């Protein structure tokens, strides 16, 4: 595949959007808009701007393998905090991280590097547990003497199965994935109920489904307890609680529209009339 052409064609489409006004360049506004820096993983499934609905120029974003503190991360963080007034550093981890599956012993066979397994582990810094690793990174970064005292470092973790982000006040209470998964369903239930209460689309969908049920369905519903959000979350085990997120909207059938045939009469113009003109 010709990646050079692919990228250049993408840039031309971007320029076309700039010309059409559907995209805009950030040139004069304060950069970044918020005193926020996000350190996250290089995993291409992690799109910080989509996950948090941020706009271009809203925050600094750093990425590396496993959202791990390194000397280069520290270099960027210090520039951001000392020169740009960044006050909040969010380390955004995610479940199913590739660095938690990295086999250094197998990697060693691919590298032309005569070093020990221990040296490779120290260099690549793989880990087995995302939450444990995330808390360790927060502890390391927040305790660095070079970091200004008024900078707050917090952890968040992204669930690639649902799109939910679990905040620092949750993560800091767990020392491993195993401990977190035990309470996963209750956290997802709370977030699902919040979405249901805040988003009228879910409520309208439920109302529409009730109004369009036939008499037999209505009779069956009257004889059974409604399956509300609480019942749904209680019957699904973590980490596959996706039904709440993947709620299907009802299909709306649009009746065919008949457009009558329209005949247009175009009179013929005689040649002699044209010549006389």
C-alpha positions, -999 to +999 in steps of 0.1 A: +000+000+000+013+035-009+010+052+025+026+084+011-003+089-014-028+078+012-017+105+036-014+132+009-049+124-003-061+127+032-044+161+036-061+173+004-095+162+017-087+181+049-077+212+029-110+209+010-129+209+043-110+240+054-120+257+022-156+246+027-157+258+063-164+224+078-129+224+094-110+253+108-074+260+117-064+270+152-040+298+148-047+327+171-063+312+202-044+304+233-028+269+231-040+249+247-074+262+256-075+244+289-046+239+315-048+202+307-023+175+295-033+140+288-007+112+287-022+081+270-013+050+250-003+049+214-030+023+207-049+036+176-082+027+193-076+055+217-088+088+202-087+113+231-106+140+212-135+117+204-135+100+238-137+133+257-153+153+229-125+178+229-118+202+200-085+208+183-063+229+205-081+221+238-054+201+255-019+188+252-018+151+243+013+128+248+013+092+236+036+063+240+035+025+245+015+019+277+011+055+288+043+052+307+065+078+324+098+081+306+125+108+305+110+122+273+075+123+289+090+142+318+106+166+293+073+173+276+054+176+309+079+201+323+076+223+292+038+221+294+036+230+331+064+255+333+059+273+300+022+269+293+007+269+328-007+233+327-022+224+360-038+190+354-021+159+341-044+130+333-028+096+327-053+078+306-048+040+305-070+015+288-080-022+292-066-047+267-034-028+264-008-045+242+020-037+267+003-061+292+008-089+266+043-081+255+066-111+255+101-097+259+116-132+255+101-134+220+109-098+212+145-105+220+148-128+190+136-101+167+160-074+179+196-072+168+206-062+203+230-082+225+214-075+259+199-095+287+162-101+292+164-079+323+178-050+303+150-054+277+124-054+305+139-023+319+139-007+285+104-017+272+088-017+307+059-042+300+033-048+327+006-074+335-021-053+351-034-021+336-048-006+368-018-015+389+004+001+362-018+032+360-016+038+397+022+033+397+026+059+369+005+085+388+026+079+419+059+082+400+049+114+381+033+132+410+063+126+432+089+140+409+107+170+425+109+188+391+071+190+388+055+222+402+036+217+435+003+231+421+001+205+393-024+177+399-018+142+385-047+118+382-056+085+366-084+075+343-090+043+324-108+037+291-130+007+285-126-001+248-156-025+250-181+002+260-166+036+254-169+045+291-140+062+310-137+054+347-125+084+367-097+088+392-120+086+423-128+050+412-094+039+400-075+050+431-095+026+453-083-005+434-049-020+431-056-045+403-078-054+374-092-083+393-104-062+422-119-037+398-138-063+378-157-074+409-174-041+411-175-034+373-212-041+369-222-017+396-201+011+380-215+004+346-250+004+361-245+038+376-232+052+344-261+036+324-287+050+347-271+085+345-273+083+307-309+072+309-319+100+331-299+127+313-306+117+277-343+120+266-335+099+235-335+067+256-368+077+273-385+085+240-373+052+226-389+033+254-421+054+250-422+047+213-417+010+218-446+009+243-469+028+221-463+007+190-467-027+208-496-048+196-524-060+220-508-093+227-475-077+236-493-052+259-511-081+276-478-099+281-462-069+295-490-064+320-485-099+333-447-095+338-425-071+356-409-045+332-372-052+325-357-019+335-321-009+335-314-023+369-327-057+359-306-057+328-274-049+345-280-075+373-282-103+347-251-095+328-216-104+341-185-082+336-167-074+315-192-079+287-219-054+299-225-040+265-262-042+261-268-009+279-244+009+256-256-008+224-293-001+228-310-005+194-333+023+184-366+012+170-369+008+132-392+034+117-409+023+085-415+051+061-445+044+037-438+046+000-445+081-014-464+082-047-453+110-070-478+114-099-464+115-134-460+150-147-462+157-184-446+188-198-458+201-232-432+219-253-446+235-284-428+231-317-415+263-333-419+265-371-388+273-391-406+301-410-414+319-378-378+318-368-367+331-402-393+360-400-379+370-366 
